[in-house]
Amino acid sequence: MTTRGLIVAATRSGAGKTTVTLGLLAALRRRGLQVQAAKAGPDYIDPAFHTAATGRKSFNLDSWAMRPSLLDGLVGAASSDADMLVIEGVMGLFDGIESATRRTGSTADLAALLHLPVLLVVDVSGQSQSAAALVRGFSLHDPEVKIGGVVLNRVGSERHRKFVTDSIAALGVPVLGSLPRDEAITLPERHLGLVQAGEHGDLDERLARLATTVAIHVDLDAIAKLGVPPRVVEANQVAALPPPGSRIALARDAAFTFVYPHILDGWQRAGAEVVPFSPLADQPPPEHCDACWLPGGYPELHAEQLATAHKFREGLTRFAATRPVHGECGGYMVLGEVLEDAEGISHPMAGLLGHATSFAKRKLHLGYREAKLLADSPIGPSGSRLRGHEFHYAALVATGNDEPLVELADGQGQRLGAAGGRRGSVTGTFFHAIAGA
């Protein structure tokens, strides 16, 4: 394997690792390199920005949800024809959950498992020489995790940059760049993270600005040399989930965007055909398909349009009479009776399951989940176990009388009870599946 890899991590969330990652990806691509990006942890939004910056499909790597063989297969396949592999971390470098060794979901797990150096992003606003103590601690915290270099973010002045750089250089850790404070390169956010890549009409211009900023303020040659080939033990690709059918109708538009690339790739490698359709364009699931998948997304932002999409709703009902339909998170909300938006306005949904959800009564549900399936469904046979996560603000305001689909536990194995619903061939849950346990 000739691909050189590195991990962009940070001392904490909000330090600027996505800004640095996107600028680095776009700047390296501008130099003519084939750059492959990946995202640590369960994240749907950042990989879409990676794809826009590199022109190559990004993917997720998660040490808690994915077996080592799946991680190796994904990295091996993605690195087969790239010059550089750049993995964007999640939260702070060592942040994860209490779990088995190297199964915590942290960015540090990936650095240790893949033997990749870390480019550490440090937000130095409000400090100068104290940043060296932070870098020293990160460098010594885990002997299997190598801090290969540092990029300073939100530097206030040349004097500020020199104070911080000199103090860190004394540790023997190179400072490979320093980005100035500049709100013009900050991407807007909403309640589940960044505003999605497809919603930025000026995304190309934003990425070009980031590439130019990074090219000016960061030593791209040194960063390219920092990368090393990732350590891959098992290069064979392993399916994360079995395909739910041979032709899968996949809802895909601005309301349904949250589906993991590694799952779709696994279905297609297994011989399944994925057929996209748009509920927002009032399209029903294509009749020649034998399964329908409604992924998560932002249906709450499009509830009125979905409520009036009669061809979609009627076609979904016809489809569900003879073939399996599954909804994840946002898709699960759309399968219910009612979706109440943030203004408290109720919109009728498909009514194929009996629950109702609300964004007027917001409550954050966030964390890793292990699910045991209580019945056969498109995400697996009865009794099988899956790993994934929940991340939503919707509240169940009516549970209905459907049988539950899964028995859930959190990332530490604490039981959370039954969840989701099933009725006939229709199933759904807030749980996002990542891979088999």
Order of alpha helices (4+ residues) and beta strands (2+ residues): beta-alpha-beta-alpha-beta-alpha-beta-alpha-beta-alpha-beta-alpha-beta-beta-beta-alpha-alpha-beta-alpha-beta-beta-alpha-alpha-beta-alpha-beta-beta-beta-beta-beta-beta-beta-beta-beta-beta-beta
